[in-house]
Amino acid sequence: MKFFKQEEFDSPDKPGSGAKMKPHFLKMLIAAREQAKIPFIITSGYRTRAHNKRVGGVNGSSHTKGVAVDLRCKDSKTRSIIINAAIAVGFTRIGISDRFIHIDADDQKVQNVIWMY
């Protein structure tokens, strides 16, 4: 896979679980990475339900469906580049933190939203 290794998406409690990421999501993520022209460091990809609970994730988290990632964000410039690239390729669900950007392609949730953590 261009730019990423499957294990980068693994839930920490289940090696190999990165294989559960959905292909349409990965295609969009790769397109966003190409658009951004900066590395994307995944801090959270697929999550088992148990891991999601441990980290305080919401019930029904898009991470547990294989359609979400959190990307490390070290400064406002990086934050802007990631957000703009995600929007440019069609992501419509973006969460913003001072340490990471959450992007997902969960079509079972409200679309065209940006939220703050």
C-alpha distances in whole Angstrom, upper triangle without the diagonal:
4,6,6,6,8,11,11,12,15,18,20,23,20,18,15,16,12,12,14,12,13,11,13,13,9,10,12,11,9,12,14,12,13,16,17,16,16,14,14,15,14,18,18,15,16,20,22,25,27,25,25,29,29,27,30,27,29,29,27,24,21,19,21,20,16,16,17,16,18,17,20,22,25,27,28,26,23,24,25,22,19,22,22,19,18,22,21,18,20,20,23,23,23,25,26,27,28,26,23,21,21,19,19,19,21,23,26,27,29,27,28,28,28,29,30,30
4,6,8,10,13,12,14,17,20,22,25,23,20,18,18,15,15,17,15,15,13,14,14,10,10,12,10,7,10,12,9,9,13,14,13,13,12,12,14,14,18,18,16,18,22,24,28,29,27,27,30,30,28,31,28,30,31,28,26,22,21,23,22,18,17,17,16,18,16,18,21,23,25,26,24,20,22,22,19,17,20,20,16,17,20,19,16,19,19,23,23,22,24,25,26,27,24,22,20,20,18,19,19,22,24,27,28,29,27,27,28,27,29,29,29
4,7,10,12,11,12,16,19,20,23,22,20,18,18,15,16,18,15,16,15,16,14,11,11,12,10,7,10,11,8,9,12,12,11,10,8,8,10,11,15,16,15,17,20,24,27,28,25,25,29,28,26,28,26,28,30,28,25,22,20,22,21,18,17,16,14,16,13,15,17,19,21,22,21,17,19,20,17,15,18,18,15,15,19,18,16,19,18,22,22,21,22,22,23,24,21,18,18,18,17,18,19,22,25,27,27,29,27,26,27,25,27,27,27
4,6,8,7,9,12,15,17,20,18,16,14,14,11,12,14,12,14,13,15,13,9,11,13,10,8,12,12,10,12,15,14,14,13,10,9,9,9,13,13,12,14,17,20,23,25,22,22,26,25,23,26,24,26,27,25,22,19,17,19,19,15,15,14,12,14,12,14,17,19,22,23,22,18,19,21,18,16,19,20,17,16,20,20,17,20,18,22,21,20,21,22,22,23,20,18,17,17,16,17,18,21,23,26,26,28,26,26,26,25,26,26,26
4,5,6,8,10,13,15,17,15,13,11,12,9,10,13,12,14,14,16,15,11,14,15,13,12,15,16,14,15,19,18,17,16,13,12,11,10,13,13,12,13,16,19,22,23,20,21,25,24,23,26,24,26,27,25,22,20,17,19,19,15,16,16,14,15,14,16,19,21,24,26,25,21,22,24,22,19,22,23,20,20,23,23,21,22,21,24,23,23,23,24,24,25,22,19,19,19,18,18,20,22,25,27,27,29,28,29,28,27,28,28,27
4,5,6,7,11,13,15,13,10,8,9,5,6,9,9,12,12,15,13,10,13,15,13,13,16,17,15,17,20,20,20,19,15,14,13,11,13,12,10,10,13,15,19,20,18,19,22,22,21,24,22,24,24,22,20,18,15,16,16,12,14,14,13,15,15,17,21,23,26,28,27,23,24,26,23,20,23,24,21,20,24,24,21,22,21,24,23,22,23,24,25,26,23,20,20,18,17,17,18,20,23,24,25,28,27,28,28,27,27,28,27
4,5,5,9,10,12,10,7,6,8,6,8,11,11,14,15,18,16,13,16,18,15,15,19,19,17,20,23,22,22,20,16,14,12,10,12,11,9,10,12,14,18,18,16,17,21,20,19,22,20,23,24,22,20,18,15,15,16,13,15,15,13,15,15,16,20,22,26,28,27,23,24,26,24,21,24,26,23,22,25,26,24,25,23,25,24,23,23,24,24,25,21,19,20,18,18,18,20,21,25,26,26,29,28,29,29,28,28,28,26
4,6,9,10,13,12,10,10,10,7,10,12,11,14,15,17,15,12,15,16,13,13,17,17,15,17,20,19,19,17,13,11,9,7,8,8,7,9,12,14,18,18,15,16,20,19,17,20,19,21,23,21,18,17,13,15,16,13,14,13,10,11,11,13,16,18,22,24,23,20,20,23,21,18,20,23,20,19,22,23,21,22,20,23,21,20,20,21,20,21,18,15,16,15,16,16,18,20,23,25,25,27,26,27,26,25,25,24,23
4,7,9,12,10,9,9,7,4,8,9,7,11,13,15,12,10,14,15,12,13,17,16,15,18,20,19,20,18,15,12,10,7,8,7,4,6,9,11,15,16,13,14,17,17,16,18,16,18,19,18,15,13,10,11,12,9,11,10,8,10,11,13,17,20,23,24,24,21,20,23,21,18,20,22,20,18,21,23,20,21,18,21,19,18,18,19,20,21,18,15,15,14,13,13,15,16,20,21,21,24,23,24,24,23,23,23,21
4,6,8,7,6,6,5,4,8,9,9,13,15,17,15,14,17,18,16,17,20,20,19,22,24,23,24,22,18,15,13,10,10,8,6,6,7,9,13,13,11,12,16,15,15,17,16,18,19,18,15,14,11,11,13,10,13,12,11,12,14,16,19,22,25,27,27,24,23,26,25,21,23,26,23,21,25,26,24,24,21,24,21,21,20,22,21,23,20,17,18,16,16,16,18,18,22,23,23,26,26,27,26,25,25,25,23
4,5,5,7,8,6,7,10,10,11,14,17,19,17,16,20,20,18,20,23,22,21,24,26,25,26,24,20,17,15,11,10,8,7,5,5,6,10,10,7,9,12,12,11,14,13,16,16,16,13,13,9,9,12,10,13,12,11,12,15,16,20,22,25,27,28,25,24,27,26,22,24,27,25,23,26,28,25,25,22,24,21,21,20,21,20,22,19,17,18,16,17,16,18,18,22,22,22,25,25,27,25,25,24,23,21
4,6,7,10,9,10,13,14,14,18,21,23,20,19,23,23,20,22,25,24,23,26,28,27,27,25,21,18,15,12,10,9,10,9,8,9,12,10,8,10,13,11,11,14,14,17,18,18,16,16,13,13,16,14,17,15,14,14,16,16,20,22,26,28,29,25,25,28,27,24,26,29,27,25,28,30,28,28,25,27,24,23,22,22,21,22,19,18,19,18,19,19,22,22,25,25,25,28,28,30,28,27,26,25,22
4,7,10,9,11,14,14,16,19,22,24,22,21,25,26,23,25,28,27,26,30,32,30,31,28,25,22,19,16,14,12,12,10,8,8,10,8,7,10,12,11,12,15,15,18,18,18,16,17,14,13,16,15,18,17,16,17,19,20,24,26,29,31,32,29,28,31,31,27,29,32,30,28,31,33,31,31,28,29,26,25,24,25,24,25,22,21,22,20,22,21,23,23,26,26,26,29,30,32,30,29,28,27,24
4,6,6,9,11,11,13,17,19,22,20,19,23,24,22,23,27,26,25,28,31,30,30,28,25,22,19,16,15,13,12,10,9,7,11,10,9,12,14,14,15,18,17,19,19,18,17,17,14,12,15,14,17,17,16,18,20,21,25,27,30,33,33,30,29,32,31,27,29,32,30,27,31,32,30,30,27,28,26,26,25,26,26,27,24,22,23,21,22,21,22,22,25,25,26,29,30,32,30,30,29,29,26
4,6,8,10,11,13,17,19,22,20,18,22,23,21,22,25,25,24,27,29,28,29,26,23,20,18,15,15,13,12,11,11,11,14,14,12,15,18,17,17,20,19,22,22,21,19,19,15,14,16,14,18,18,17,18,19,21,25,27,30,32,33,29,29,32,30,27,29,31,29,27,30,32,29,30,27,29,27,26,26,27,27,28,25,23,23,22,22,22,23,23,26,27,28,31,31,33,32,31,30,30,28
4,5,6,8,11,14,15,19,17,16,19,21,19,20,23,24,22,25,28,27,27,26,22,20,18,15,16,14,12,10,11,11,15,16,14,16,19,19,19,22,20,23,22,21,19,18,15,14,15,13,16,16,16,18,19,21,25,27,31,33,33,29,29,31,30,26,28,30,28,26,29,30,27,28,25,28,26,26,26,28,27,29,26,23,23,22,21,20,21,22,25,25,26,30,30,31,31,30,30,30,29
4,5,6,8,11,14,17,15,14,18,19,18,19,22,22,22,24,27,26,27,25,22,19,18,14,15,12,9,7,8,8,12,13,12,13,16,17,17,19,17,19,19,17,16,15,11,10,11,9,13,14,14,16,18,20,24,27,30,31,31,28,27,30,28,25,26,29,26,24,27,28,25,25,23,25,23,23,23,25,25,27,24,21,21,19,19,17,18,18,21,22,23,26,26,28,28,27,27,28,26
4,5,6,9,11,14,12,11,14,16,14,15,18,19,18,21,23,23,23,22,19,16,15,12,13,10,7,6,9,10,14,15,13,14,18,18,17,20,18,19,20,18,15,14,11,11,11,8,11,11,11,14,15,18,21,24,27,28,28,25,24,27,25,21,23,25,23,20,24,25,22,22,20,22,21,21,21,23,23,25,22,19,19,17,16,15,16,17,20,21,22,25,24,26,26,25,25,26,25
4,5,8,9,13,12,11,14,16,15,15,19,20,19,21,24,24,25,24,21,18,18,15,16,14,10,9,11,12,16,17,16,17,20,21,21,23,20,22,21,19,17,15,13,12,11,9,12,13,14,17,18,21,24,27,30,31,31,27,27,29,27,24,25,27,24,22,25,26,22,23,21,23,22,23,24,26,26,28,25,22,22,19,18,17,17,17,20,21,23,26,25,27,27,27,28,29,28
4,6,9,12,11,11,14,16,15,16,19,20,20,22,24,25,26,25,22,19,19,15,16,13,10,7,9,10,13,15,15,15,18,19,19,21,18,19,18,15,14,12,10,9,8,6,9,11,13,16,18,21,24,27,30,31,31,27,27,28,27,23,24,26,24,21,24,25,22,21,19,21,20,21,22,24,25,28,25,22,21,18,17,14,14,14,17,17,19,22,22,25,25,25,26,27,26
4,6,9,7,7,10,12,11,13,15,16,16,19,21,21,22,22,19,16,16,13,15,12,8,6,10,12,14,17,16,15,19,20,19,20,17,18,18,15,13,10,9,9,7,4,6,8,10,13,15,18,21,25,27,28,28,24,23,25,23,20,21,23,20,17,20,21,18,18,16,18,17,18,19,21,23,25,23,19,18,15,13,11,11,12,15,16,17,20,20,22,22,22,23,24,23
4,6,5,6,9,10,11,12,14,16,17,19,20,21,23,23,21,18,18,16,17,15,11,10,13,14,17,20,19,18,21,23,22,23,19,19,19,16,14,11,11,11,8,5,6,9,11,15,17,21,23,27,29,29,29,25,24,25,24,20,21,22,19,17,19,20,16,16,14,17,16,18,19,22,24,27,25,21,19,16,14,11,10,10,12,14,16,19,18,20,21,22,23,25,25
4,5,5,6,9,10,10,12,14,15,16,18,20,21,22,20,18,19,17,19,17,13,13,16,18,20,23,22,21,25,26,25,26,23,23,23,19,18,14,14,15,12,9,9,12,13,17,18,22,24,27,29,29,29,25,25,25,23,20,21,22,19,16,18,19,15,15,14,17,17,19,21,24,26,28,26,22,20,18,15,13,11,13,14,17,18,21,19,21,22,23,25,27,27
4,6,5,6,9,10,11,13,14,16,17,19,20,21,20,18,19,17,20,18,14,14,18,20,21,25,23,22,25,27,26,26,23,23,22,19,17,14,14,15,12,10,8,11,13,17,18,22,23,27,28,28,27,24,23,23,22,19,19,19,16,14,16,16,12,12,11,14,15,17,20,22,25,27,26,22,19,17,13,11,9,11,11,15,16,18,16,18,19,21,23,25,26
4,5,5,6,9,10,11,12,14,15,16,18,19,17,15,16,14,16,14,11,12,15,17,19,22,21,19,23,24,22,23,19,20,20,17,15,11,11,13,11,8,6,8,10,13,14,18,20,23,25,25,24,21,20,21,19,16,16,17,14,11,14,14,11,11,9,12,12,14,16,19,21,24,22,18,15,13,10,8,6,9,11,14,15,17,15,16,17,18,20,22,22
4,5,5,6,8,10,10,12,14,15,16,17,15,13,14,12,15,14,11,12,15,18,20,23,21,20,24,25,23,24,21,22,22,20,17,14,13,15,13,9,8,9,10,13,14,17,19,23,24,25,24,20,20,21,18,15,16,17,14,12,15,15,12,13,12,15,15,16,18,20,22,24,22,18,16,14,11,10,10,13,15,17,18,20,18,19,20,20,22,23,24
4,5,5,6,9,10,11,12,14,16,17,16,14,16,15,18,17,14,15,19,22,24,27,25,24,27,28,26,27,24,25,25,22,20,16,16,18,16,13,11,12,13,16,16,19,21,24,26,25,24,21,21,21,18,16,17,17,13,12,14,13,10,11,11,15,16,17,20,22,24,26,24,20,18,16,13,12,11,14,15,19,20,21,19,19,21,21,23,25,26
4,5,5,6,9,10,10,12,14,15,15,13,16,15,18,17,14,16,19,22,24,27,25,23,26,28,25,26,23,23,24,21,19,15,15,18,16,13,10,11,12,14,14,18,19,22,23,22,21,18,18,18,15,13,13,13,10,8,10,10,6,8,8,11,13,13,16,18,21,23,22,18,15,14,10,10,9,12,14,17,17,18,16,16,17,17,20,22,23
4,5,5,6,9,10,10,12,13,12,9,12,11,14,13,11,14,17,20,22,25,22,21,25,25,23,24,21,22,23,21,18,14,14,17,15,12,10,9,9,11,11,14,16,19,20,20,19,16,15,16,14,10,12,13,9,8,11,11,8,10,9,12,13,13,15,16,19,20,19,15,13,12,9,9,10,13,15,18,18,19,17,17,18,17,19,20,21
4,5,5,6,9,10,11,12,11,9,12,12,16,16,14,16,20,23,25,27,25,24,28,28,26,27,24,26,27,24,21,18,17,20,18,15,13,13,12,14,13,16,17,20,21,21,20,17,17,17,14,12,14,14,10,10,13,12,10,12,12,16,16,16,18,20,21,23,21,18,15,15,12,13,13,17,19,22,22,23,20,20,21,20,23,24,24
4,5,5,6,9,10,12,12,12,15,15,19,19,17,19,22,26,28,30,28,26,30,31,28,29,26,27,28,26,23,19,19,22,20,17,15,15,14,16,15,17,18,21,22,21,19,17,17,16,13,11,13,12,8,8,11,9,6,10,11,14,16,16,19,20,22,24,22,19,16,16,13,14,13,17,18,22,22,22,19,19,20,20,22,24,25
4,5,5,6,9,10,10,9,13,13,16,17,16,18,21,25,27,29,26,25,28,29,26,27,24,25,27,24,21,18,18,21,20,17,14,13,12,13,12,14,15,18,18,18,16,13,13,13,10,8,9,9,5,5,8,7,6,9,9,12,14,13,15,16,19,20,19,15,13,13,10,12,13,16,18,21,21,21,18,17,17,17,19,20,22
4,5,5,6,7,7,7,10,12,15,16,15,18,21,25,27,29,26,25,29,29,26,27,25,26,28,26,23,20,19,22,21,18,16,14,13,13,11,13,14,16,17,17,15,12,13,13,10,8,11,11,7,8,12,11,10,13,12,16,16,15,17,17,19,20,18,15,13,14,12,14,15,19,21,24,23,24,21,20,20,19,21,22,23
4,6,5,8,9,10,14,15,19,20,19,21,25,28,31,33,30,29,32,32,30,31,28,30,31,29,26,23,22,25,24,21,18,18,16,17,15,17,17,19,20,19,17,14,16,15,11,11,13,12,8,10,13,11,10,13,14,18,19,18,20,20,22,23,22,19,17,17,15,17,18,21,23,26,26,26,23,22,23,22,24,25,26
4,6,9,11,11,15,17,20,21,20,23,26,30,32,34,31,29,33,33,30,31,29,30,31,29,26,23,23,26,25,22,19,18,17,17,15,17,16,19,18,17,15,13,14,12,9,9,11,9,5,8,10,8,8,12,13,16,17,16,19,19,21,22,21,18,16,17,15,17,17,21,22,26,25,25,21,20,21,20,22,23,25
4,5,8,9,12,15,18,19,19,22,25,29,31,32,29,28,31,31,28,29,27,28,31,29,25,23,22,26,25,22,19,18,16,15,13,14,13,15,15,14,11,9,11,10,6,6,9,8,5,8,11,10,10,13,13,16,17,15,17,17,18,19,18,15,13,15,14,17,18,22,23,27,25,25,22,20,20,19,21,21,23
4,7,9,13,15,18,20,20,24,27,30,33,34,31,30,33,33,30,31,29,31,33,32,28,25,24,28,27,24,22,20,18,17,14,15,14,16,16,16,13,11,13,12,9,9,13,12,9,12,15,13,13,17,17,20,21,19,21,20,21,21,19,17,16,18,17,19,21,24,27,30,29,29,26,24,24,22,24,24,25
4,6,10,13,16,18,18,22,25,28,31,32,28,28,31,30,27,29,27,29,32,30,27,24,23,26,26,23,21,19,16,15,12,12,11,12,13,14,11,8,11,12,8,8,12,12,10,13,15,15,15,18,17,20,20,18,19,18,19,18,16,15,14,16,16,19,21,24,27,30,28,28,26,24,24,22,23,23,23
4,6,10,13,15,15,19,22,25,28,29,25,25,28,27,24,27,25,27,30,28,25,22,20,24,24,20,19,17,14,13,10,10,11,12,14,15,13,10,12,14,11,10,13,14,12,13,17,17,16,19,18,21,20,18,19,18,18,18,15,13,13,15,15,18,20,23,26,29,28,28,26,25,24,22,23,22,23
4,6,9,12,12,15,18,22,24,25,22,21,25,24,21,23,21,24,26,25,21,19,17,20,20,17,16,13,10,9,6,7,9,11,13,15,13,10,11,13,11,8,12,13,11,11,15,16,15,17,15,18,17,15,15,15,15,16,13,11,10,12,12,14,17,20,23,25,24,25,23,22,21,19,20,20,19
4,6,9,10,14,16,20,22,23,19,19,22,21,18,21,19,22,25,24,20,18,16,19,20,17,16,13,10,8,5,5,8,10,13,15,15,11,12,15,13,11,14,16,15,14,18,19,18,20,18,20,18,16,16,15,15,15,11,9,10,12,13,15,18,21,24,26,25,26,24,24,23,20,20,19,19
4,6,7,10,12,16,18,19,16,15,19,18,15,18,16,19,21,20,16,15,12,15,16,13,13,10,7,6,5,6,10,13,16,17,17,14,14,17,15,12,15,17,15,14,18,19,18,19,16,19,17,15,14,14,14,15,12,9,10,10,11,13,16,18,21,23,22,23,22,22,21,19,19,18,17
4,7,10,11,15,17,17,13,13,16,15,12,15,14,17,19,19,15,15,12,14,16,14,14,11,7,6,6,6,10,12,15,17,18,15,14,18,17,14,16,19,18,16,20,22,21,21,18,20,17,15,14,14,13,13,10,8,10,10,12,14,17,19,22,23,22,24,23,23,21,19,18,17,15
4,7,8,11,13,14,11,10,13,13,10,13,11,14,16,15,12,11,8,11,13,11,11,8,6,5,7,9,12,15,18,20,21,17,16,19,19,15,17,20,19,16,20,22,20,20,17,19,16,14,13,14,13,15,12,10,10,9,11,12,15,16,19,20,19,21,21,22,20,18,18,17,15
4,6,10,12,14,11,11,14,15,13,15,12,14,16,14,11,10,6,9,10,7,8,6,4,7,9,12,15,18,21,22,23,19,18,21,20,16,17,20,18,16,19,21,19,19,16,18,15,14,14,16,16,18,15,12,12,10,10,10,13,13,17,18,18,20,20,21,20,19,19,19,17
4,7,10,12,10,9,13,14,13,14,12,14,14,12,10,9,5,6,7,5,8,7,7,10,13,15,19,22,24,26,26,23,21,24,23,19,20,23,21,18,21,23,21,20,17,19,17,16,16,18,19,21,18,16,15,12,12,11,13,13,17,17,17,20,20,22,21,21,20,21,19
4,6,8,6,6,9,10,10,11,9,11,12,11,9,9,5,5,8,8,10,9,10,11,14,17,20,23,25,27,28,25,23,26,25,22,22,25,24,21,24,26,24,23,20,21,18,18,17,19,19,21,19,16,16,14,14,13,15,14,18,18,18,21,22,23,22,21,21,21,19
4,5,5,6,9,10,11,12,11,12,11,11,10,11,8,6,9,10,13,13,13,15,18,20,23,26,29,30,32,28,27,29,29,25,26,29,27,24,27,29,27,26,23,24,21,21,20,22,22,25,22,20,20,17,18,16,18,16,20,19,19,22,24,26,25,24,23,24,21
4,6,5,6,9,10,11,9,10,8,9,9,11,9,6,10,12,14,14,15,16,20,22,25,28,30,31,33,30,28,31,31,27,27,30,29,26,28,31,28,27,24,24,21,21,20,22,22,25,23,21,21,18,19,17,18,16,19,18,18,21,23,26,24,24,23,23,21
4,5,5,6,9,10,10,12,11,12,12,14,12,10,13,15,17,16,17,18,21,22,25,28,31,32,34,31,29,32,32,29,29,32,31,28,30,33,31,30,27,27,24,23,22,24,23,25,23,21,22,20,21,20,22,20,23,21,21,24,26,29,27,26,24,24,21
4,5,5,6,9,8,11,12,13,11,13,10,9,13,14,16,14,14,15,18,19,22,24,27,29,30,27,26,29,29,25,26,29,28,26,28,31,29,28,25,25,22,21,19,21,20,22,20,18,19,17,19,18,20,19,22,21,21,24,25,27,25,24,23,22,19
4,5,5,6,5,7,8,9,8,10,8,7,11,12,14,12,13,13,16,18,21,23,26,27,29,26,24,27,27,24,24,27,26,23,26,28,27,26,22,22,19,18,16,18,18,20,18,16,17,14,16,15,18,16,20,18,18,20,22,24,22,21,19,19,16
4,6,5,6,7,8,10,10,13,11,10,14,16,17,16,16,16,19,21,23,25,28,29,31,29,26,29,30,27,26,30,30,26,29,32,30,29,25,25,21,21,19,20,19,22,20,19,20,17,19,18,21,19,22,20,19,22,24,26,23,23,21,20,17
4,6,8,10,12,14,13,15,13,13,17,17,19,17,17,16,19,20,22,24,27,28,31,28,26,29,30,27,27,31,30,27,30,33,31,30,27,27,23,22,20,21,19,21,19,18,20,18,20,20,23,21,25,23,22,25,27,28,26,24,22,21,17
4,6,9,12,14,11,14,12,12,16,16,17,15,14,13,16,16,18,20,23,25,27,24,22,26,26,23,23,27,27,24,27,30,29,28,24,24,20,19,16,17,15,17,15,14,16,14,17,18,21,20,23,22,21,23,24,25,23,21,19,17,14
4,7,9,12,10,13,12,13,16,17,18,15,15,14,17,18,20,22,24,25,28,25,23,26,27,24,24,27,27,24,26,30,29,27,24,23,19,18,15,16,15,17,16,15,16,15,17,17,20,19,22,21,19,21,22,24,21,20,17,16,12
4,7,9,6,9,9,9,13,14,14,12,12,12,16,17,19,22,24,24,27,24,22,24,25,22,21,25,25,22,23,27,26,24,20,20,16,15,13,15,14,17,16,14,15,12,14,14,17,15,18,17,15,17,19,21,18,17,15,15,12
4,6,5,9,10,10,12,14,14,13,14,14,18,20,21,24,26,26,28,26,23,25,27,23,22,25,26,22,23,27,26,24,20,19,15,15,13,16,16,19,18,17,16,13,15,14,16,14,16,14,13,15,17,19,17,16,14,15,13
4,5,9,10,9,11,14,15,14,16,17,20,23,25,28,29,29,32,29,26,28,29,26,25,28,28,24,25,29,27,25,21,20,17,18,16,19,20,23,22,20,19,16,17,15,16,14,16,13,12,15,18,20,18,19,17,18,16
4,6,8,7,8,11,12,12,14,16,20,22,24,28,29,29,31,28,26,28,28,24,23,26,26,22,23,26,24,22,19,18,15,16,16,19,20,24,23,20,19,15,15,13,13,10,12,10,10,13,16,18,17,18,17,19,17
4,5,6,7,9,9,9,11,12,16,19,21,24,26,26,27,25,22,24,25,21,20,23,23,19,21,24,22,20,16,16,13,13,13,16,17,20,19,16,15,12,12,10,11,9,12,11,10,13,15,17,15,16,15,16,15
4,5,5,7,6,5,9,11,14,18,20,23,25,25,26,23,21,22,22,19,18,21,20,16,18,21,18,17,13,13,10,12,12,15,17,20,19,16,14,10,9,7,8,6,10,9,9,12,13,15,14,15,15,16,16
4,5,5,6,5,7,9,13,16,18,22,24,24,25,22,20,22,22,18,18,21,20,17,19,22,19,18,15,16,13,13,13,16,16,19,17,14,13,10,10,8,10,9,13,13,13,15,16,18,17,17,16,17,16
4,6,8,8,10,13,16,19,22,25,27,28,29,26,24,26,26,22,22,25,24,20,22,25,22,21,18,18,16,16,16,19,20,23,21,18,17,14,13,11,12,11,14,13,14,17,18,21,20,20,19,20,19
4,6,8,11,14,17,20,23,26,28,29,30,26,24,26,26,22,22,24,22,19,21,23,20,19,16,17,15,16,17,20,21,24,23,19,18,14,13,10,10,8,11,11,12,15,16,19,19,20,20,21,21
4,6,8,12,15,18,21,24,26,27,27,24,22,24,23,19,20,22,20,17,19,21,18,17,15,16,14,15,16,19,20,23,21,18,16,13,12,9,9,9,12,13,14,17,17,19,19,19,20,21,21
4,7,11,13,17,19,23,25,25,25,22,20,21,21,17,17,19,17,14,16,18,15,13,11,12,11,12,14,17,19,22,20,16,14,11,8,5,5,6,9,11,11,14,14,16,16,16,17,19,19
4,7,10,13,16,19,21,21,22,19,17,19,18,14,14,17,15,12,14,17,15,14,10,12,9,10,11,13,15,18,16,13,10,7,6,4,7,8,11,13,12,14,14,15,14,14,15,16,16
4,6,10,12,16,18,19,19,16,14,17,16,12,13,16,14,12,15,17,15,15,12,13,11,10,10,12,13,15,13,10,8,6,6,7,10,11,15,16,15,17,16,17,16,15,15,15,15
4,7,9,13,15,16,17,13,12,15,15,11,12,15,14,12,15,18,17,17,13,15,12,10,9,10,10,12,9,6,5,4,6,9,12,14,18,19,17,18,18,18,16,14,13,13,12
4,6,10,12,13,14,10,9,12,12,8,10,14,13,11,15,17,16,17,14,16,14,11,10,10,10,11,8,5,5,6,8,11,14,17,20,22,20,21,20,19,17,15,15,14,14
4,6,9,12,12,9,9,12,12,10,12,15,15,14,17,19,19,20,17,19,17,14,12,11,10,9,6,4,7,9,11,15,18,20,24,25,23,24,23,22,20,17,16,15,14
4,6,8,9,6,6,9,10,8,10,13,14,14,16,18,19,20,17,19,17,13,12,9,8,7,5,5,6,10,12,16,19,22,25,26,24,24,23,21,19,16,15,14,13
4,7,8,7,8,11,12,11,13,16,16,17,19,21,22,23,21,22,20,17,15,12,10,8,6,8,10,14,16,20,23,25,28,30,28,28,26,25,22,19,18,16,15
4,6,5,6,9,10,11,12,14,16,17,19,20,22,23,21,22,20,17,15,12,11,8,8,10,11,15,17,21,24,26,29,31,28,28,26,24,22,18,18,15,16
4,5,5,6,9,10,10,12,14,15,16,18,20,21,19,20,19,15,14,11,11,8,10,11,11,15,17,20,23,26,28,30,27,26,24,22,20,16,16,14,15
4,5,5,6,9,10,11,12,14,16,16,19,20,19,20,20,16,16,13,13,12,12,13,12,16,17,21,23,26,29,31,28,27,25,22,21,18,18,17,18
4,5,5,6,9,10,11,12,14,15,17,19,17,19,18,15,14,12,12,11,11,10,10,13,14,18,21,24,26,28,26,26,23,21,20,17,17,16,17
4,6,5,6,9,10,11,12,14,16,17,15,16,15,11,11,8,9,9,9,8,7,11,12,16,19,21,24,26,23,22,20,18,16,13,14,12,14
4,6,5,6,8,10,11,12,14,16,14,15,15,12,12,10,12,12,13,12,10,13,13,17,19,22,24,26,24,22,20,17,16,13,14,14,16
4,6,5,6,9,10,10,13,15,14,16,16,13,14,13,14,14,14,12,11,13,13,16,19,22,24,26,24,23,21,18,18,15,17,17,19
4,6,5,6,9,10,11,13,11,13,13,10,11,10,12,13,12,10,8,10,10,13,15,18,21,23,21,21,18,16,16,13,15,15,16
4,5,5,6,9,10,11,9,10,10,8,9,9,12,13,13,11,8,9,9,12,14,17,19,21,19,18,15,13,12,10,12,13,15
4,5,5,6,9,10,10,11,12,11,13,12,15,16,17,14,11,13,12,14,16,19,20,23,21,20,17,14,14,12,15,16,18
4,5,5,6,9,9,11,13,11,14,14,17,18,18,15,12,13,11,13,14,18,19,22,21,20,17,15,15,14,17,18,20
4,5,6,6,5,8,9,8,11,12,15,17,17,13,10,10,7,9,11,14,16,19,17,17,14,12,12,12,14,16,18
4,5,5,5,7,9,9,12,13,17,19,19,16,12,12,10,11,11,15,15,18,17,15,12,10,11,10,14,16,19
4,6,8,10,12,12,16,17,20,21,22,19,15,15,13,14,14,17,18,21,20,19,15,13,14,14,18,20,22
4,6,9,12,13,16,17,21,23,22,19,15,15,12,12,11,15,15,19,18,18,14,13,15,15,19,21,23
4,6,9,11,15,17,20,23,23,19,15,14,11,10,9,12,12,16,15,14,11,10,12,13,17,19,21
4,6,7,11,13,17,20,19,16,12,11,7,7,6,10,11,14,13,12,9,8,10,10,13,16,18
4,6,10,13,16,20,20,17,13,11,8,8,7,9,10,12,10,9,6,5,6,8,11,14,17
4,7,10,14,17,17,14,10,8,6,6,7,8,9,11,9,8,6,6,5,6,8,11,13
4,7,10,13,14,11,7,6,5,7,9,11,13,15,12,11,10,8,7,5,7,9,11
4,7,10,11,8,6,5,6,9,12,13,15,16,13,13,12,11,8,6,5,6,7
4,7,8,7,5,6,9,12,15,17,19,20,17,16,15,14,11,7,6,5,6
4,5,5,6,8,11,15,18,19,22,23,20,19,19,18,14,11,9,6,5
4,6,8,11,14,18,21,23,26,26,23,23,22,21,18,14,12,9,8
4,7,10,14,17,20,22,25,26,24,24,23,22,19,16,14,11,10
4,7,10,13,17,18,22,23,20,21,20,19,16,13,12,10,9
4,6,10,14,15,19,20,18,18,16,15,13,10,10,9,10
4,7,10,12,15,16,14,15,14,14,12,10,9,10,10
4,7,9,12,14,13,13,12,12,11,9,11,12,13
4,6,9,11,10,11,10,11,11,11,12,14,15
4,6,9,9,10,9,11,11,13,15,17,18
4,5,6,8,8,11,12,13,15,18,18
4,5,8,7,11,12,15,17,20,21
4,7,9,12,13,16,17,20,21
4,6,10,10,12,13,16,17
4,7,7,10,12,15,17
4,6,9,12,15,17
4,7,10,14,17
4,7,10,13
4,7,10
4,7
4
